[in-house]
Amino acid sequence: MADAETDAKPVDQDALVADIEQTLGRALEQVRQRAGQVDPLMAGAAAAAVLVSVTVLFLVRRRKR
């Protein structure tokens, strides 16, 4: 038996596109707001952690050869 909420319904393409654009716009605005709130010290620490990890990985792989 089909459920009323899962039945296929005609979709207005323009409304769908507008809804997607609105959702993306909200997501981009949130990213922009959060980008201004990033602590430079934390960003530097994260970058340093990535650099150390990559260096250790490189040295371990090199030593195995």
C-alpha positions in Angstrom: 0.0 0.0 0.0 1.4 3.4 -1.0 2.0 6.1 1.6 0.7 9.6 0.7 4.1 11.1 1.6 6.1 8.8 -0.6 3.9 8.9 -3.7 5.5 10.6 -6.7 4.3 14.2 -7.0 4.7 16.5 -9.9 7.6 18.8 -9.3 7.8 22.4 -10.4 11.3 22.6 -11.8 11.6 26.4 -11.3 10.6 26.1 -7.6 13.0 23.2 -7.1 15.9 25.2 -8.6 15.0 28.2 -6.5 14.9 26.1 -3.4 18.4 24.6 -4.2 19.8 28.0 -4.8 18.4 29.4 -1.6 19.8 26.4 0.3 23.3 26.9 -1.2 23.1 30.6 -0.5 22.4 29.9 3.2 25.2 27.4 3.3 27.7 29.8 1.7 26.7 32.5 4.1 27.3 30.2 7.1 30.8 29.3 5.7 31.6 33.0 5.2 30.5 33.8 8.8 32.5 30.9 10.3 35.6 31.8 8.2 35.8 35.2 9.9 35.6 33.4 13.3 38.6 31.1 12.8 41.3 31.5 15.4 44.6 32.1 13.7 46.4 30.1 16.4 44.2 27.1 15.9 44.6 27.3 12.1 48.4 27.5 12.5 48.4 24.5 14.8 46.2 22.5 12.4 48.6 23.3 9.5 51.6 22.3 11.6 49.9 19.0 12.6 49.3 18.2 8.9 52.8 19.1 8.0 54.3 16.9 10.7 52.0 14.0 9.8 52.9 14.2 6.1 56.6 14.4 7.0 56.4 11.3 9.3 54.4 9.4 6.7 57.0 10.2 4.1 59.9 9.2 6.3 58.2 5.9 7.3 57.5 4.9 3.7 61.1 5.9 2.7 62.5 3.7 5.5 60.5 0.7 4.4 62.2 0.7 1.0 
